[in-house]
Amino acid sequence: MSESRPPFPPFDLESALQKVQAAEDAWNTRDPHKVALAYTPDSIWRNRDVHVVGRAQIVEFLTAKWEREQDYALRKGLWGLRGNRIAVRFQYEWHDTEGQWWRSYGNELWEFDQAGLMSRREASINDRPIAGSDRRVFGPRPESERGLDFPLW
């Protein structure tokens, strides 16, 4: 049985926005197995300085990530699109095991196959410590905030 994940490329503005929101929703579940299904079985990632290939390594990577980055909550925004490629910017907040809160900022480049599965993901990310009182991302995006942009910093 063939796997697919609509919408399919080539993307227009509406379908790219749907893809970005679907990715945000999936990552906010913090379920590595669910997230991995959006990627091709041989998907190639660069995440910071880590290189990951294939769904098994994606699951392993995300499992370790969400053990380390506790109470992770993410926002993604469309940055650009062309054909089967989408660029996004994102921010997420999390705390470490000592209780220090962090806001992580980054950009991702995505490439999709014709079935709508992501075959390539490149992520550049920077982390900044924040006070718990400076948090602004509290779990998955509520319906009332869908489509809204987020501050640069």
Buried (B, 14 or more C-beta within 10 A) or exposed (E): EEEEBEBBBBBEEEBBBBBBBBBBBBBBEBBBEBBBBBBBEEBBBBBEEEEBEBBEBBBBBBBEBBEEBEBBBBBBBBBEBEEBBBBBBBBBBBBEEEEEBBBBBBBBBBBBBEBBBBBBBBBEBEBEEBEEEEBEBEEBBEEEEEEEEBEEE
